[in-house]
Amino acid sequence: MIIGHDEQAGALLDAARSGRLHHAWLLAGPQGIGKGTFARAAARKLLADAAGPLTSQGNLVVPDEHRIAALLAAGSHPDYRLLQRLPRASSDELARSISVEQVRGLQPLFATTPSLSGRRVVVIDAIDDLERSAANALLKNLEEPPAGTIFLLVSHAPGRLLPTIRSRCRLLRFNRLDAERTRVVLRRVLDGADEEEVASLVAVADGAPGEALRFAGLDIAGLDAAIEKLAVHGDPSNAIRTTLGRALSLKAAQPRYEAFLERAPSRIAREVRRSSPSAMGDHIALWRQARDIADRAVHQSLDQQTTVFEIAGLLAKLAPVERAAKG
Protein backbone atom coordinates (compact mmCIF):
# COMPACT_ATOMS: atom_id res chain seq x y z
CA MET A 1 0.00 0.00 0.00
CA ILE A 2 1.31 3.43 -0.98
CA ILE A 3 1.40 5.98 1.85
CA GLY A 4 0.43 9.43 0.57
CA HIS A 5 0.51 10.53 -3.08
CA ASP A 6 -3.24 9.94 -3.45
CA GLU A 7 -3.61 12.88 -5.83
CA GLN A 8 -0.93 11.48 -8.14
CA ALA A 9 -2.52 8.03 -8.10
CA GLY A 10 -5.87 9.58 -8.93
CA ALA A 11 -4.44 11.53 -11.88
CA LEU A 12 -2.84 8.42 -13.36
CA LEU A 13 -5.88 6.20 -12.89
CA ASP A 14 -8.30 8.85 -14.19
CA ALA A 15 -6.24 9.09 -17.37
CA ALA A 16 -6.23 5.31 -17.71
CA ARG A 17 -10.01 5.03 -17.23
CA SER A 18 -10.71 7.84 -19.68
CA GLY A 19 -8.65 6.24 -22.43
CA ARG A 20 -6.24 9.23 -22.45
CA LEU A 21 -3.31 7.53 -20.78
CA HIS A 22 -0.20 9.32 -22.01
CA HIS A 23 2.61 7.02 -23.14
CA ALA A 24 5.28 8.59 -20.88
CA TRP A 25 4.97 9.92 -17.34
CA LEU A 26 7.71 11.82 -15.52
CA LEU A 27 7.42 11.16 -11.78
CA ALA A 28 9.30 14.14 -10.36
CA GLY A 29 10.08 15.20 -6.80
CA PRO A 30 12.67 15.03 -4.01
CA GLN A 31 14.61 11.83 -3.51
CA GLY A 32 13.39 9.42 -0.86
CA ILE A 33 9.67 10.29 -0.90
CA GLY A 34 8.51 7.06 -2.55
CA LYS A 35 8.41 7.80 -6.29
CA GLY A 36 10.09 4.51 -7.17
CA THR A 37 7.71 2.55 -4.97
CA PHE A 38 4.81 4.45 -6.56
CA ALA A 39 6.08 3.63 -10.07
CA ARG A 40 6.25 -0.09 -9.32
CA ALA A 41 2.79 -0.09 -7.74
CA ALA A 42 1.39 1.89 -10.69
CA ALA A 43 2.93 -0.57 -13.15
CA ARG A 44 1.34 -3.45 -11.29
CA LYS A 45 -2.05 -1.73 -11.30
CA LEU A 46 -1.90 -0.75 -14.98
CA LEU A 47 -0.93 -4.26 -16.05
CA ALA A 48 -3.53 -5.92 -13.82
CA ASP A 49 -6.30 -3.63 -15.06
CA ALA A 50 -5.31 -4.23 -18.67
CA ALA A 51 -5.54 -7.99 -18.12
CA GLY A 52 -9.04 -7.63 -16.60
CA PRO A 53 -10.26 -4.54 -14.69
CA LEU A 54 -10.12 -4.73 -10.91
CA THR A 55 -12.98 -3.66 -8.66
CA SER A 56 -10.73 -1.30 -6.61
CA GLN A 57 -10.61 1.55 -9.10
CA GLY A 58 -9.73 4.34 -6.64
CA ASN A 59 -6.20 3.32 -5.68
CA LEU A 60 -3.14 1.36 -6.78
CA VAL A 61 -3.89 -1.73 -4.71
CA VAL A 62 -3.66 -5.09 -6.49
CA PRO A 63 -4.23 -8.21 -4.36
CA ASP A 64 -1.11 -10.33 -3.99
CA GLU A 65 -3.05 -13.38 -5.18
CA HIS A 66 -3.90 -11.71 -8.50
CA ARG A 67 -2.13 -13.58 -11.33
CA ILE A 68 -0.45 -10.40 -12.61
CA ALA A 69 0.82 -9.58 -9.13
CA ALA A 70 2.17 -13.11 -8.81
CA LEU A 71 4.01 -12.87 -12.13
CA LEU A 72 5.56 -9.53 -11.20
CA ALA A 73 6.62 -10.84 -7.79
CA ALA A 74 8.31 -13.77 -9.50
CA GLY A 75 10.04 -11.47 -12.00
CA SER A 76 8.44 -13.32 -14.89
CA HIS A 77 5.87 -10.91 -16.31
CA PRO A 78 6.64 -10.75 -20.06
CA ASP A 79 5.27 -7.21 -20.50
CA TYR A 80 7.19 -5.44 -17.73
CA ARG A 81 10.73 -4.13 -17.53
CA LEU A 82 12.55 -2.27 -14.77
CA LEU A 83 15.72 -0.36 -15.60
CA GLN A 84 17.97 0.71 -12.73
CA ARG A 85 21.66 0.85 -11.93
CA LEU A 86 23.16 -2.63 -11.82
CA PRO A 87 25.71 -3.98 -9.31
CA ARG A 88 29.32 -3.74 -10.42
CA ALA A 89 31.13 -6.97 -11.17
CA SER A 90 32.62 -8.51 -8.00
CA SER A 91 31.30 -5.65 -5.88
CA ASP A 92 28.30 -4.68 -3.77
CA GLU A 93 28.43 -1.17 -5.20
CA LEU A 94 26.10 -0.06 -7.97
CA ALA A 95 27.26 1.21 -11.32
CA ARG A 96 27.36 4.99 -11.64
CA SER A 97 24.76 5.03 -14.40
CA ILE A 98 22.18 3.10 -16.40
CA SER A 99 23.99 2.08 -19.56
CA VAL A 100 23.02 2.44 -23.18
CA GLU A 101 23.16 -1.37 -23.42
CA GLN A 102 20.37 -1.60 -20.85
CA VAL A 103 18.18 0.77 -22.86
CA ARG A 104 18.95 -1.01 -26.11
CA GLY A 105 18.03 -4.25 -24.36
CA LEU A 106 14.42 -3.08 -24.44
CA GLN A 107 14.24 -3.37 -28.23
CA PRO A 108 13.36 -7.10 -28.37
CA LEU A 109 10.43 -6.32 -26.06
CA PHE A 110 9.23 -3.58 -28.39
CA ALA A 111 9.60 -5.78 -31.47
CA THR A 112 6.64 -7.91 -30.40
CA THR A 113 3.10 -7.20 -29.25
CA PRO A 114 2.30 -7.40 -25.50
CA SER A 115 1.67 -10.95 -24.37
CA LEU A 116 -0.96 -10.84 -21.62
CA SER A 117 -2.99 -7.78 -22.59
CA GLY A 118 -2.77 -4.79 -24.88
CA ARG A 119 -0.36 -3.02 -22.52
CA ARG A 120 3.26 -3.19 -21.41
CA VAL A 121 5.03 -1.00 -18.82
CA VAL A 122 8.65 0.13 -18.55
CA VAL A 123 9.83 1.67 -15.27
CA ILE A 124 13.14 3.57 -15.16
CA ASP A 125 14.33 4.35 -11.63
CA ALA A 126 15.83 6.83 -12.00
CA ILE A 127 16.02 8.44 -15.42
CA ASP A 128 18.53 10.87 -13.90
CA ASP A 129 20.97 7.93 -13.86
CA LEU A 130 20.99 7.39 -17.63
CA GLU A 131 24.31 8.04 -19.32
CA ARG A 132 24.03 10.50 -22.19
CA SER A 133 24.01 7.86 -24.93
CA ALA A 134 21.35 5.91 -23.01
CA ALA A 135 19.19 9.04 -22.76
CA ASN A 136 19.48 9.56 -26.51
CA ALA A 137 18.54 5.92 -27.15
CA LEU A 138 15.50 6.24 -24.87
CA LEU A 139 14.46 9.44 -26.62
CA LYS A 140 13.90 7.52 -29.85
CA ASN A 141 11.39 5.28 -28.05
CA LEU A 142 9.63 8.28 -26.49
CA GLU A 143 9.39 10.03 -29.87
CA GLU A 144 7.97 6.91 -31.55
CA PRO A 145 6.43 4.96 -28.66
CA PRO A 146 5.84 1.26 -29.30
CA ALA A 147 2.15 0.42 -29.35
CA GLY A 148 0.63 -0.19 -25.93
CA THR A 149 3.77 0.84 -24.04
CA ILE A 150 3.67 3.06 -20.95
CA PHE A 151 6.90 4.57 -19.61
CA LEU A 152 7.07 5.53 -15.92
CA LEU A 153 10.21 7.62 -15.48
CA VAL A 154 11.35 8.47 -11.96
CA SER A 155 13.30 11.72 -11.63
CA HIS A 156 14.80 13.49 -8.62
CA ALA A 157 16.04 16.43 -10.72
CA PRO A 158 13.87 16.84 -13.84
CA GLY A 159 15.50 20.16 -14.69
CA ARG A 160 18.71 18.31 -15.55
CA LEU A 161 17.08 16.02 -18.11
CA LEU A 162 17.24 16.59 -21.84
CA PRO A 163 14.48 19.09 -22.72
CA THR A 164 13.45 16.76 -25.54
CA ILE A 165 12.78 14.00 -23.01
CA ARG A 166 10.80 16.28 -20.70
CA SER A 167 8.70 17.52 -23.60
CA ARG A 168 7.62 13.97 -24.47
CA CYS A 169 6.36 13.26 -20.95
CA ARG A 170 3.38 14.20 -18.85
CA LEU A 171 4.66 15.60 -15.56
CA LEU A 172 3.41 14.08 -12.32
CA ARG A 173 4.92 16.08 -9.47
CA PHE A 174 5.36 14.52 -6.02
CA ASN A 175 5.69 16.34 -2.70
CA ARG A 176 7.32 15.52 0.60
CA LEU A 177 5.22 13.58 3.09
CA ASP A 178 3.93 15.15 6.28
CA ALA A 179 5.38 14.03 9.60
CA GLU A 180 2.63 11.52 10.37
CA ARG A 181 2.85 9.78 6.99
CA THR A 182 6.63 9.77 7.29
CA ARG A 183 6.27 8.09 10.68
CA VAL A 184 3.92 5.46 9.23
CA VAL A 185 6.38 4.61 6.45
CA LEU A 186 9.34 4.37 8.81
CA ARG A 187 7.41 2.32 11.34
CA ARG A 188 6.37 -0.11 8.59
CA VAL A 189 9.92 -0.57 7.31
CA LEU A 190 11.67 -0.54 10.69
CA ASP A 191 9.50 -3.07 12.44
CA GLY A 192 10.75 -3.34 16.01
CA ALA A 193 12.46 0.05 16.18
CA ASP A 194 11.72 1.99 19.37
CA GLU A 195 9.75 5.23 19.36
CA GLU A 196 12.81 7.37 20.10
CA GLU A 197 14.62 6.00 17.05
CA VAL A 198 11.59 6.53 14.82
CA ALA A 199 11.05 10.06 16.16
CA SER A 200 14.67 10.99 15.47
CA LEU A 201 14.42 9.65 11.93
CA VAL A 202 11.17 11.55 11.30
CA ALA A 203 13.01 14.73 12.28
CA VAL A 204 15.89 13.90 9.96
CA ALA A 205 13.64 12.84 7.06
CA ASP A 206 12.14 16.23 6.24
CA GLY A 207 9.31 14.40 4.51
CA ALA A 208 11.56 11.92 2.69
CA PRO A 209 11.52 8.65 4.65
CA GLY A 210 13.70 6.89 2.09
CA GLU A 211 16.51 9.33 2.87
CA ALA A 212 16.07 8.91 6.62
CA LEU A 213 16.38 5.12 6.36
CA ARG A 214 20.07 5.59 5.54
CA PHE A 215 20.53 6.76 9.13
CA ALA A 216 18.64 3.94 10.83
CA GLY A 217 20.56 2.42 13.74
CA LEU A 218 23.19 5.19 13.80
CA ASP A 219 21.90 7.09 16.86
CA ILE A 220 21.38 10.07 14.61
CA ALA A 221 19.72 11.93 17.50
CA GLY A 222 22.92 11.68 19.53
CA LEU A 223 25.03 12.80 16.58
CA ASP A 224 22.76 15.76 15.91
CA ALA A 225 22.86 16.67 19.60
CA ALA A 226 26.67 16.86 19.47
CA ILE A 227 26.51 18.96 16.29
CA GLU A 228 23.97 21.29 17.88
CA LYS A 229 26.04 21.67 21.04
CA LEU A 230 29.01 22.78 18.96
CA ALA A 231 26.89 25.25 16.99
CA VAL A 232 25.18 26.77 20.01
CA HIS A 233 27.83 26.67 22.74
CA GLY A 234 31.09 26.45 20.82
CA ASP A 235 34.09 24.46 22.00
CA PRO A 236 36.71 26.80 23.55
CA SER A 237 38.75 23.92 25.01
CA ASN A 238 38.53 21.68 21.90
CA ALA A 239 37.19 18.92 24.15
CA ILE A 240 34.00 18.22 22.19
CA ARG A 241 35.62 18.08 18.78
CA THR A 242 38.50 15.94 20.09
CA THR A 243 36.11 13.41 21.63
CA LEU A 244 33.90 13.40 18.54
CA GLY A 245 36.88 12.96 16.22
CA ARG A 246 38.15 9.96 18.17
CA ALA A 247 34.72 8.34 18.31
CA LEU A 248 33.99 8.77 14.60
CA SER A 249 37.41 7.61 13.44
CA LEU A 250 36.90 4.07 14.74
CA LYS A 251 36.46 1.48 12.01
CA ALA A 252 33.07 0.43 13.37
CA ALA A 253 31.90 4.06 13.28
CA GLN A 254 32.26 4.47 9.49
CA PRO A 255 28.49 4.84 8.86
CA ARG A 256 28.20 7.48 11.61
CA TYR A 257 31.25 9.27 10.22
CA GLU A 258 29.61 9.43 6.81
CA ALA A 259 26.41 10.71 8.44
CA PHE A 260 28.45 13.43 10.18
CA LEU A 261 29.94 14.51 6.83
CA GLU A 262 26.39 15.05 5.59
CA ARG A 263 24.71 16.40 8.72
CA ALA A 264 27.35 18.96 9.77
CA PRO A 265 27.35 21.06 6.56
CA SER A 266 23.54 20.86 6.56
CA ARG A 267 23.48 22.36 10.06
CA ILE A 268 25.64 25.27 8.90
CA ALA A 269 23.39 25.73 5.85
CA ARG A 270 20.42 25.98 8.19
CA GLU A 271 22.22 28.76 10.05
CA VAL A 272 22.79 30.58 6.76
CA ARG A 273 19.06 30.61 6.06
CA ARG A 274 18.28 32.34 9.35
CA SER A 275 21.33 34.61 9.47
CA SER A 276 21.17 38.38 9.81
CA PRO A 277 22.49 40.28 6.79
CA SER A 278 25.66 41.17 8.69
CA ALA A 279 26.44 37.53 9.57
CA MET A 280 25.31 35.83 6.37
CA GLY A 281 28.59 36.26 4.50
CA ASP A 282 30.60 34.63 7.30
CA HIS A 283 28.13 31.76 7.59
CA ILE A 284 28.15 31.11 3.85
CA ALA A 285 31.95 30.95 3.98
CA LEU A 286 31.79 28.41 6.84
CA TRP A 287 29.28 26.30 4.90
CA ARG A 288 31.46 26.30 1.80
CA GLN A 289 34.51 25.25 3.83
CA ALA A 290 32.59 22.45 5.55
CA ARG A 291 31.13 21.20 2.27
CA ASP A 292 34.56 21.29 0.60
CA ILE A 293 36.20 19.33 3.42
CA ALA A 294 33.36 16.78 3.43
CA ASP A 295 33.60 16.32 -0.35
CA ARG A 296 37.37 15.87 -0.23
CA ALA A 297 37.05 13.47 2.71
CA VAL A 298 34.87 11.19 0.59
CA HIS A 299 36.86 11.36 -2.65
CA GLN A 300 40.39 11.58 -1.25
CA SER A 301 40.04 9.37 1.87
CA LEU A 302 41.25 12.07 4.25
CA ASP A 303 42.19 11.16 7.81
CA GLN A 304 38.86 10.78 9.58
CA GLN A 305 39.82 12.15 12.99
CA THR A 306 41.40 15.26 11.46
CA THR A 307 38.42 15.75 9.17
CA VAL A 308 35.91 15.59 12.03
CA PHE A 309 38.05 17.97 14.10
CA GLU A 310 38.19 20.53 11.27
CA ILE A 311 34.49 20.43 10.44
CA ALA A 312 33.55 20.51 14.13
CA GLY A 313 35.70 23.61 14.45
CA LEU A 314 33.68 25.29 11.72
CA LEU A 315 30.47 24.37 13.53
CA ALA A 316 31.85 25.88 16.73
CA LYS A 317 32.42 29.19 14.95
CA LEU A 318 28.64 29.58 14.71
CA ALA A 319 28.37 29.89 18.49
CA PRO A 320 28.10 33.39 20.00
CA VAL A 321 30.91 32.67 22.46
CA GLU A 322 33.29 31.72 19.63
CA ARG A 323 32.32 34.75 17.57
CA ALA A 324 32.83 37.03 20.57
CA ALA A 325 36.28 35.57 21.22
CA LYS A 326 37.18 36.08 17.56
CA GLY A 327 36.04 39.72 17.73
Secondary structure, DSSP 8 states (H G I E B T S, - for coil): ---S-HHHHHHHHHHHHHT---SEEEEES-TTSSHHHHHHHHHHHHHHHHHS--S-TTSS---TTSHHHHHHHTT--TTEEEE---B-TTSSSB-SSB-HHHHHTTHHHHTS--SSSS-EEEEEETGGGB-HHHHHHHHHHHHS--TTEEEEEEES-GGGS-HHHHHTSEEEE-----HHHHHHHHHHHSTT--HHHHHHHHHHHTT-HHHHGGGTTS-HHHHHHHHHHHHHH--TTSHHHHHHHHHHTSGGGHHHHHHHHHHHHHHHHHHHHT--HHHHHHHHHHHHHHHHHHHHHHHHT--HHHHHHHHHHHHHTTSHHHHHHH-
